[in-house]
Amino acid sequence: MATLPSVSYSITVRLELDAGGSAVGSLTNAVEQVGGMITALDVAAAGHERIRIDVTCAARDTEHAQAIVDALGGVEGVVVHKVSDRTFLMHLGGKIEMKSKVPLRNRDELSMAYTPGVARVSQAIAANKDDARRLTIKRNSVAVVTDGSAVLGLGNIGPEAAMPVMEGKAALFKRFADIDAWPIALDTQDVDEIVRTVQLIAPGFGGINLEDISAPRCFEVEARLRELLDIPVFHDDQHGTAIVVLAALRNALRVVNKKLSEVRIAMSGAGAAGTAILKLLMHAGARDVIVSDVHGAVHAGRENLDSNLRWIAENTNPAGYSGDLKGSVAGADVFIGVSAPNVLAGEDIAEMNEDSIIFALANPDPEVDPEVAHLHAGVVATGRSDYPNQINNVLVFPGFFRGLLDAQSHHVTSDMMVAAAEALADVVTEDELGPNYIIPSVFHSDLSHHVATAVREVAQRGQAE
């Protein structure tokens, strides 16, 4: 599948050329000839004889960006002075900062914010630990914790390399839910050390967002922390993905007029995300599911199953299908992939039931080419931003944590996740709903509020019972 030029590989090239020449008109043509796309052209400085122009272009990858620079430099009369990678420029010095919420303009304000006045607040919290949620940043703070073992699609690249992603996550928390999130990158991949470290820092936070920790360790880390802590623990790679998938599937089924309890679902991927999706779909009413991994369908008769696969075998695939992924897809109504690129072809999608639903979420290359899937399926969704129906965790985790923090919740439940999925799905109105719009834009003005309200209500209802 060809990759289109993307802002992720956006560059700005500063050029100098003759003011009276014809080179300016040749710049766009030069970029287009090598498959690039000019998104802005700005005059940086102008003189009678020479002018400087900043040309901003979108490329497919680093090599393509260099090809664009070479093409611009090849235009007669053009001199390339400087090339800036806009993505790297955005990350210089990091993407987040800490700011004081209170003014410190004089001695009185300093005395209240810090010593001696702050001692009174500390004494109040010492007398009642729960007051920390009211009188400190704990009320609105989330730790975004990673060990760098499963970062995006890059794999085990370590805690330092994970930091830009964690910073980005923190920025999204602030932008979409006004939550103060802090990137915590741990220089260990030992489960005991991760659990103990998070336990030790937990008093300063109202919630823990686990991020980019590889399976199967992530299951144990999450389970143990939920037992140890009195604040909610949420593994976004698992549960954020699961919530958005359930929301999108709920609306996709409305489009094709089918019911979750009646459809047959074929899944590819039995890792952290796949298992969380499976469990949430079943909690929401799915009944007929077959999960496949690299060794084929997971079934009760398969040997060498770990604890996670054993749970899947015991709770899915009631007919005991033991073939490969392609066989499980034949006759299915829904395909959900969180696995690897290009594991299915058009002929496989053609073998599914009429008005099938395809969620091919491997990124950047999906399990099946979306263009091909569209030829046979009723609804297609991917994890990519350049196709309709992008399944993106940012749709849910800011609002989900906003609801948890507002309710001062101590834990996360499946009912909260289903409520979040329903709220997310309901943002798409009946008039808007269609094959190419089953999930709202992340910039929808009411999105986080709807999700937060649904989660808060479930949390508060649970506290009252």
C-alpha positions as CSV (number, residue, x, y, z in Angstrom):
1,M,0.0,0.0,0.0
2,A,1.5,3.3,-1.1
3,T,2.0,5.9,1.7
4,L,0.9,9.4,1.0
5,P,2.9,12.5,2.0
6,S,2.3,13.3,5.6
7,V,2.7,16.2,8.0
8,S,4.7,13.8,10.2
9,Y,7.5,14.1,7.6
10,S,7.0,17.9,7.0
11,I,10.1,20.0,6.2
12,T,10.7,23.6,5.7
13,V,13.4,24.4,3.1
14,R,14.9,27.9,3.0
15,L,15.9,28.8,-0.5
16,E,17.6,31.8,-2.1
17,L,17.0,32.7,-5.7
18,D,17.1,35.6,-8.2
19,A,14.3,38.1,-7.5
20,G,13.6,38.7,-11.1
21,G,13.9,35.1,-12.4
22,S,11.3,32.5,-13.2
23,A,12.5,29.9,-10.6
24,V,9.7,30.6,-8.1
25,G,7.2,29.2,-10.6
26,S,9.3,26.1,-11.0
27,L,9.4,25.2,-7.3
28,T,5.9,23.6,-7.1
29,N,6.6,21.6,-10.3
30,A,9.9,20.3,-8.9
31,V,8.3,19.1,-5.7
32,E,5.3,17.5,-7.4
33,Q,7.6,15.6,-9.9
34,V,9.2,13.7,-7.0
35,G,5.8,13.0,-5.3
36,G,5.9,15.7,-2.6
37,M,3.3,18.3,-1.7
38,I,3.9,22.0,-1.0
39,T,1.8,23.1,1.9
40,A,3.1,26.7,2.3
41,L,5.4,29.1,0.5
42,D,6.5,32.2,2.4
43,V,8.9,35.0,1.4
44,A,11.4,35.3,4.3
45,A,13.4,38.2,2.9
46,A,13.2,40.2,-0.3
47,G,15.7,42.4,-2.1
48,H,16.1,43.9,-5.5
49,E,18.4,41.1,-6.7
50,R,17.8,38.1,-4.5
51,I,14.9,36.8,-2.4
52,R,14.7,34.1,0.3
53,I,11.7,31.8,0.4
54,D,10.7,29.2,3.0
55,V,9.0,26.3,1.2
56,T,7.1,23.9,3.5
57,C,6.5,20.4,2.1
58,A,5.0,17.1,3.2
59,A,6.9,13.9,2.4
60,R,6.4,10.2,2.8
61,D,9.5,9.4,4.9
62,T,13.0,10.7,5.6
63,E,14.4,9.5,2.2
64,H,11.6,11.1,0.3
65,A,12.2,14.4,2.2
66,Q,15.8,14.4,1.0
67,A,14.6,13.7,-2.5
68,I,12.4,16.8,-2.3
69,V,15.3,18.9,-1.1
70,D,17.5,17.6,-3.9
71,A,14.7,18.5,-6.4
72,L,14.4,22.0,-5.1
73,G,18.2,22.5,-5.2
74,G,18.2,21.3,-8.8
75,V,16.0,24.2,-10.0
76,E,18.2,26.6,-12.0
77,G,19.1,29.6,-9.9
78,V,18.1,28.1,-6.6
79,V,20.4,27.8,-3.6
80,V,19.3,25.7,-0.6
81,H,20.4,27.3,2.7
82,K,18.7,25.4,5.5
83,V,16.4,22.4,5.9
84,S,14.3,22.2,9.1
85,D,12.3,19.1,10.1
86,R,9.1,20.5,11.6
87,T,8.4,17.5,13.7
88,F,11.8,17.7,15.4
89,L,11.4,21.4,15.9
90,M,8.1,20.8,17.7
91,H,9.9,18.5,20.2
92,L,12.9,20.8,21.0
93,G,13.1,21.2,24.8
94,G,10.1,18.9,25.2
95,K,6.4,19.6,24.6
96,I,5.1,20.2,28.1
97,E,5.9,22.5,31.1
98,M,4.8,23.1,34.6
99,K,3.1,26.4,35.5
100,S,2.0,27.8,38.8
101,K,-1.8,28.3,39.2
102,V,-1.4,30.9,41.8
103,P,0.4,34.4,41.6
104,L,3.5,34.9,43.7
105,R,3.7,38.7,43.5
106,N,4.5,39.7,47.1
107,R,5.5,38.4,50.5
108,D,1.9,37.6,51.6
109,E,1.2,35.4,48.6
110,L,4.6,33.7,49.1
111,S,3.8,33.1,52.7
112,M,0.5,31.4,51.8
113,A,1.7,29.3,48.9
114,Y,4.9,28.2,50.7
115,T,6.2,28.6,54.2
116,P,4.9,29.3,56.8
117,G,1.2,29.1,55.6
118,V,1.6,25.8,53.7
119,A,2.3,24.0,56.9
120,R,-1.3,24.4,57.9
121,V,-2.4,22.6,54.8
122,S,0.1,19.8,55.3
123,Q,-1.2,19.3,58.9
124,A,-4.7,19.1,57.6
125,I,-3.7,16.4,55.1
126,A,-1.8,14.5,57.8
127,A,-4.9,14.4,59.8
128,N,-7.1,13.3,56.9
129,K,-5.1,11.7,54.0
130,D,-8.2,12.0,51.7
131,D,-7.9,15.7,51.8
132,A,-4.9,15.4,49.4
133,R,-7.5,14.9,46.6
134,R,-9.0,18.3,47.5
135,L,-6.0,20.4,48.5
136,T,-3.2,19.2,46.1
137,I,-2.6,18.5,42.5
138,K,-3.6,14.9,43.2
139,R,-7.1,16.1,42.4
140,N,-6.3,16.6,38.8
141,S,-3.1,14.6,38.1
142,V,-2.3,11.4,36.2
143,A,1.0,9.6,35.9
144,V,1.7,8.3,32.4
145,V,4.0,5.4,33.2
146,T,6.1,3.4,30.7
147,D,9.1,1.1,30.7
148,G,9.8,1.8,27.0
149,S,9.2,-1.9,26.0
150,A,6.5,-1.5,23.4
151,V,6.5,2.0,22.1
152,L,4.1,2.6,19.2
153,G,5.1,0.2,16.5
154,L,8.8,0.7,17.3
155,G,9.1,-2.1,19.9
156,N,11.5,-2.2,22.9
157,I,13.4,1.1,22.4
158,G,13.9,2.0,26.1
159,P,12.6,4.7,28.5
160,E,14.5,7.7,27.1
161,A,13.2,7.1,23.6
162,A,9.7,6.6,25.0
163,M,9.7,10.1,26.6
164,P,8.5,12.0,23.4
165,V,5.5,9.7,23.3
166,M,4.7,10.1,27.0
167,E,5.1,13.9,26.7
168,G,2.7,13.8,23.8
169,K,0.2,11.8,25.9
170,A,0.5,14.4,28.6
171,A,-0.1,17.2,26.2
172,L,-3.3,15.4,24.9
173,F,-4.6,15.0,28.5
174,K,-4.2,18.7,29.0
175,R,-5.6,19.8,25.6
176,F,-8.7,17.6,25.6
177,A,-9.6,17.2,29.3
178,D,-7.5,19.9,31.2
179,I,-5.8,17.1,33.2
180,D,-2.2,17.6,34.4
181,A,-0.4,14.5,33.3
182,W,3.3,13.7,34.0
183,P,5.5,11.4,31.9
184,I,7.2,8.8,34.1
185,A,9.8,6.7,32.2
186,L,11.2,3.8,34.3
187,D,14.6,2.4,33.6
188,T,13.6,-1.1,34.4
189,Q,11.5,-3.8,32.7
190,D,11.2,-6.0,35.8
191,V,7.6,-6.4,36.8
192,D,8.3,-6.3,40.5
193,E,10.4,-3.1,40.2
194,I,7.7,-1.4,38.0
195,V,4.9,-2.3,40.4
196,R,6.9,-1.2,43.5
197,T,8.0,2.1,41.9
198,V,4.5,3.0,40.8
199,Q,3.2,2.1,44.3
200,L,5.8,4.4,45.8
201,I,4.9,7.4,43.7
202,A,1.2,6.9,43.7
203,P,0.4,9.3,46.6
204,G,1.1,12.3,44.3
205,F,-1.4,11.2,41.6
206,G,-5.2,10.8,41.2
207,G,-4.8,8.1,38.6
208,I,-2.2,5.9,36.8
209,N,-2.1,5.5,33.0
210,L,0.1,2.6,32.0
211,E,1.5,3.1,28.5
212,D,3.6,1.1,26.0
213,I,4.4,-1.8,28.4
214,S,4.8,-5.1,26.4
215,A,2.6,-8.1,26.9
216,P,2.3,-10.3,28.8
217,R,4.0,-8.3,31.5
218,C,1.5,-5.5,31.2
219,F,-1.3,-7.8,32.4
220,E,0.5,-8.6,35.6
221,V,1.6,-5.0,36.2
222,E,-1.9,-3.7,35.8
223,A,-3.6,-6.5,37.9
224,R,-1.1,-6.1,40.8
225,L,-1.4,-2.3,40.8
226,R,-5.1,-2.4,40.9
227,E,-4.9,-4.6,44.0
228,L,-2.3,-2.4,45.7
229,L,-3.5,1.2,44.9
230,D,-6.6,3.2,46.0
231,I,-6.5,5.2,42.7
232,P,-7.7,4.0,39.3
233,V,-5.1,2.2,37.1
234,F,-5.8,2.2,33.3
235,H,-3.7,0.6,30.6
236,D,-4.5,2.7,27.6
237,D,-3.0,0.3,25.0
238,Q,-5.5,-2.3,26.2
239,H,-8.6,-0.5,27.5
240,G,-8.5,2.7,25.6
241,T,-8.3,0.8,22.4
242,A,-11.1,-1.6,23.5
243,I,-13.4,1.3,24.4
244,V,-13.0,3.0,21.0
245,V,-13.4,-0.3,19.1
246,L,-16.6,-1.0,21.0
247,A,-17.9,2.5,20.3
248,A,-17.1,2.3,16.6
249,L,-18.5,-1.2,16.3
250,R,-21.7,-0.2,18.0
251,N,-22.2,2.5,15.3
252,A,-21.0,0.3,12.5
253,L,-23.6,-2.3,13.5
254,R,-26.2,0.4,13.3
255,V,-25.2,1.2,9.8
256,V,-25.5,-2.4,8.6
257,N,-28.5,-3.1,10.8
258,K,-27.0,-6.0,12.8
259,K,-26.8,-6.8,16.5
260,L,-23.7,-7.4,18.6
261,S,-25.2,-10.5,20.3
262,E,-25.9,-12.1,16.9
263,V,-22.9,-11.4,14.7
264,R,-19.9,-13.6,14.3
265,I,-16.6,-11.9,15.0
266,A,-13.2,-13.0,13.7
267,M,-10.2,-11.3,15.5
268,S,-6.5,-11.3,14.6
269,G,-4.2,-10.6,17.5
270,A,-4.2,-12.0,21.0
271,G,-1.9,-9.6,22.7
272,A,-2.7,-6.8,25.1
273,A,-5.0,-4.8,22.9
274,G,-6.7,-7.9,21.3
275,T,-7.4,-9.5,24.7
276,A,-8.9,-6.2,26.1
277,I,-11.0,-5.7,23.1
278,L,-12.3,-9.3,23.3
279,K,-13.2,-9.0,27.0
280,L,-15.0,-5.7,26.6
281,L,-16.9,-6.9,23.6
282,M,-18.0,-10.0,25.5
283,H,-19.0,-7.9,28.5
284,A,-21.1,-5.7,26.1
285,G,-22.9,-8.8,24.7
286,A,-20.8,-10.4,22.0
287,R,-21.3,-14.2,21.9
288,D,-19.6,-15.7,18.8
289,V,-15.9,-14.8,18.6
290,I,-12.9,-16.6,17.1
291,V,-9.5,-15.2,18.0
292,S,-6.4,-16.0,15.9
293,D,-2.7,-15.4,16.5
294,V,0.4,-16.3,14.5
295,H,-0.3,-20.0,15.2
296,G,-3.9,-19.9,14.0
297,A,-7.2,-20.0,15.8
298,V,-7.1,-20.2,19.6
299,H,-9.1,-23.2,20.7
300,A,-9.3,-25.5,23.7
301,G,-7.4,-28.3,22.1
302,R,-4.3,-26.2,21.2
303,E,-1.1,-27.0,23.1
304,N,1.3,-24.7,24.9
305,L,-1.2,-22.0,25.8
306,D,-0.1,-19.3,28.3
307,S,-2.6,-18.1,30.9
308,N,-4.0,-15.4,28.6
309,L,-4.5,-17.7,25.6
310,R,-6.0,-20.3,27.9
311,W,-8.6,-17.8,29.0
312,I,-9.4,-17.0,25.4
313,A,-9.7,-20.7,24.5
314,E,-12.1,-21.3,27.4
315,N,-14.3,-18.4,26.7
316,T,-14.5,-18.2,22.8
317,N,-14.7,-20.4,19.7
318,P,-17.4,-22.7,21.1
319,A,-17.3,-24.9,18.0
320,G,-13.6,-25.5,18.4
321,Y,-12.5,-24.2,15.0
322,S,-8.8,-25.0,14.7
323,G,-7.8,-23.6,11.3
324,D,-6.1,-20.4,10.2
325,L,-7.2,-16.7,10.3
326,K,-8.5,-16.8,6.7
327,G,-10.8,-19.7,7.5
328,S,-12.2,-17.9,10.5
329,V,-13.0,-14.8,8.5
330,A,-15.1,-16.8,6.0
331,G,-18.7,-16.4,6.9
332,A,-18.0,-13.8,9.6
333,D,-19.8,-10.5,10.0
334,V,-17.0,-8.6,11.6
335,F,-13.2,-8.7,11.4
336,I,-11.1,-6.9,14.0
337,G,-7.4,-6.8,13.5
338,V,-4.8,-5.6,16.0
339,S,-1.9,-7.7,14.7
340,A,0.3,-7.4,11.6
341,P,0.0,-5.9,8.1
342,N,-1.4,-7.6,5.0
343,V,-2.6,-10.8,6.6
344,L,-5.8,-10.7,4.5
345,A,-6.6,-10.0,0.9
346,G,-9.7,-8.9,-1.0
347,E,-10.8,-12.5,-1.7
348,D,-10.8,-13.1,2.1
349,I,-13.1,-10.2,2.7
350,A,-15.4,-11.3,-0.2
351,E,-16.0,-14.6,1.7
352,M,-17.5,-12.7,4.7
353,N,-21.2,-12.3,5.1
354,E,-23.0,-9.4,3.3
355,D,-22.6,-6.0,4.8
356,S,-19.4,-7.0,6.7
357,I,-17.5,-4.7,9.0
358,I,-13.7,-4.5,8.8
359,F,-11.6,-2.9,11.5
360,A,-8.0,-3.3,10.3
361,L,-6.1,-1.5,13.0
362,A,-2.4,-2.4,12.5
363,N,-0.5,0.8,12.0
364,P,0.8,2.2,9.7
365,D,0.0,-0.8,7.4
366,P,-3.4,-2.4,8.1
367,E,-4.2,-6.1,8.0
368,V,-5.9,-5.6,4.7
369,D,-5.6,-2.7,2.2
370,P,-8.6,-0.4,3.1
371,E,-9.2,0.4,-0.6
372,V,-9.6,-3.3,-1.3
373,A,-11.7,-3.9,1.8
374,H,-14.1,-1.1,0.7
375,L,-14.9,-3.1,-2.5
376,H,-16.5,-5.9,-0.4
377,A,-17.4,-4.6,3.1
378,G,-20.2,-2.3,4.3
379,V,-18.0,-0.4,6.8
380,V,-14.2,-0.1,7.0
381,A,-12.2,1.4,9.8
382,T,-8.4,1.7,10.4
383,G,-5.9,3.2,12.8
384,R,-4.7,5.7,10.1
385,S,-5.6,9.3,9.9
386,D,-5.7,9.4,6.1
387,Y,-8.8,7.2,5.9
388,P,-12.3,7.7,7.3
389,N,-13.2,6.1,10.6
390,Q,-9.8,6.3,12.5
391,I,-9.8,4.2,15.6
392,N,-7.7,6.4,17.9
393,N,-7.3,6.1,21.7
394,V,-7.2,9.9,22.1
395,L,-11.0,9.8,21.5
396,V,-11.5,8.3,24.9
397,F,-8.6,8.4,27.5
398,P,-8.8,12.2,28.3
399,G,-12.6,12.1,28.9
400,F,-12.3,8.7,30.7
401,F,-9.8,10.0,33.2
402,R,-11.7,13.3,33.5
403,G,-14.7,11.3,34.7
404,L,-12.6,9.2,37.1
405,L,-10.9,12.2,38.7
406,D,-14.2,14.2,39.0
407,A,-15.8,11.2,40.8
408,Q,-12.6,10.7,42.9
409,S,-12.9,7.1,41.8
410,H,-10.6,4.4,43.4
411,H,-10.8,1.9,40.5
412,V,-11.8,1.2,36.9
413,T,-14.6,-1.2,36.0
414,S,-15.9,-2.8,32.8
415,D,-19.2,-1.0,33.3
416,M,-17.3,2.3,33.2
417,M,-15.7,1.3,29.9
418,V,-19.0,0.2,28.3
419,A,-20.5,3.5,29.4
420,A,-17.6,5.4,27.9
421,A,-18.0,3.5,24.6
422,E,-21.7,4.2,24.5
423,A,-21.2,7.9,25.2
424,L,-18.5,8.1,22.5
425,A,-20.8,6.4,20.0
426,D,-23.7,8.6,20.8
427,V,-21.7,11.7,19.9
428,V,-22.4,10.7,16.3
429,T,-26.0,11.7,15.6
430,E,-28.4,9.7,13.5
431,D,-28.2,12.4,10.8
432,E,-24.4,12.1,10.7
433,L,-24.1,8.3,11.0
434,G,-22.9,6.5,7.8
435,P,-20.4,4.0,6.5
436,N,-17.7,6.7,6.5
437,Y,-18.6,8.3,9.8
438,I,-19.0,5.9,12.6
439,I,-16.8,7.7,15.1
440,P,-16.5,11.4,15.9
441,S,-13.5,13.6,15.3
442,V,-11.1,14.0,18.3
443,F,-11.7,17.8,17.9
444,H,-15.5,17.5,18.5
445,S,-16.2,20.1,21.1
446,D,-18.4,17.9,23.4
447,L,-16.5,14.7,23.1
448,S,-14.5,14.6,26.3
449,H,-17.5,16.0,28.3
450,H,-19.8,13.3,27.1
451,V,-17.3,10.5,28.0
452,A,-16.4,12.1,31.3
453,T,-20.1,12.5,32.3
454,A,-20.9,8.8,31.5
455,V,-17.8,7.5,33.5
456,R,-18.5,9.8,36.4
457,E,-22.1,8.7,36.7
458,V,-21.2,5.0,36.7
459,A,-18.4,5.7,39.2
460,Q,-20.6,7.7,41.6
461,R,-23.4,5.1,41.3
462,G,-20.9,2.4,42.3
463,Q,-19.7,4.5,45.3
464,A,-23.3,4.9,46.5
465,E,-24.1,1.2,46.4
